[in-house]
Amino acid sequence: MSQDSSVSSLSTVKCQCGIATRIFTAFTQTNAGRRFYKCSKPNGYKCDYWKWVDYPLHSRVANLIHNLKKENDNLHREKKCLETRMADLEKYLASKIEENCERLDEITVPKSEEVVVDNEDVVVDKSKKKVYKIWIVIAMLWCCFAAFWVMK
Ligand SMILES: [Zn+2]
């Protein structure tokens, strides 16, 4: 796509080659927004057929369309530039995150193993204490039952 025109669709108008022409839109200063027919063959193979589709636009309207097109092109260029910068930043951040994760793994792996071992010990200790308490309660109940039985 050139900057002075853009291609839209095939038309029913035929060129000197006998094939359907394409409709282009001009974006030059004097004819911005004005459509024209042109041969649809690739450059180097096209004939010289060329004809306006639209009547000439008012110069103020053509100038406005031309300026809007320029502004739109600039915004597209800026967007592409920002997308490239963003992609570079994402790559940079991904590499930094990976680097820091590797460092974090080096730092925390030994400690986390100790913690797991400690946690297992604590869990084992807690479960042993629970069983111990249950046995004490059973023994006390048995003593109460026995005492109650003897007093009777
Ligand atoms: Zn042609």
Residues whose N, C-alpha, C, O or C-beta is under 5 A from the ligand:
A	BS01	ZN	C15 Q16 C17 C39 K46 C47
